[in-house]
């Protein structure tokens, strides 16, 4: 069984461009988790709060660095996770598209 968090939206500092370093921008995070134990051992409310706190405190230079830190911290908080998928989208940095990155980890 998989649980998910979709369209977690908030503003934060993330990116390399000068305007990204000084002006918070909207980001969208999606996450899904598969655990070996039922009931699921991931509290999605706690996970969503962690994601927001980590990304707002980190002021990451790259989306990739942010995803790696999220993965490390979420796995530490919820060790029963067997699979994790995280995506981070920056919907307003370019005029004609959304950009971002996705990370998938299989621990089993």
C-alpha positions, 0 to 999 in steps of 0.5 A: 500500500502507498500513501501520498501527499499531493500538491503541497504548496508553499513559498520558500527560497530555492534556486541559483538565480539572483532573484530566487536567492532573495525572493521566496517563490511558490513550490509544489511538493509531491511525495509517496511512501510504501512501507512494509508494515500495515497500518502505514508507519508514515504520519502524512501530517507529520511528513508534510510539516517536515517537508515544509519546515526543511525546505523553508529552513534550508534555502537550497541552491538546487532542487536536487540538493533539496530532494536529497535532504528531504529523502535523508530526513524523511527516511530517518524519521520513518525507518519503515519506508521501503520506497519513496518518491519525491518531486519538487516543482517550481511552477513560476520560474519560467514563463512557458513551463513548470520545472523541477526534479523527481527522486525515487528510492527503493530501500528493499 
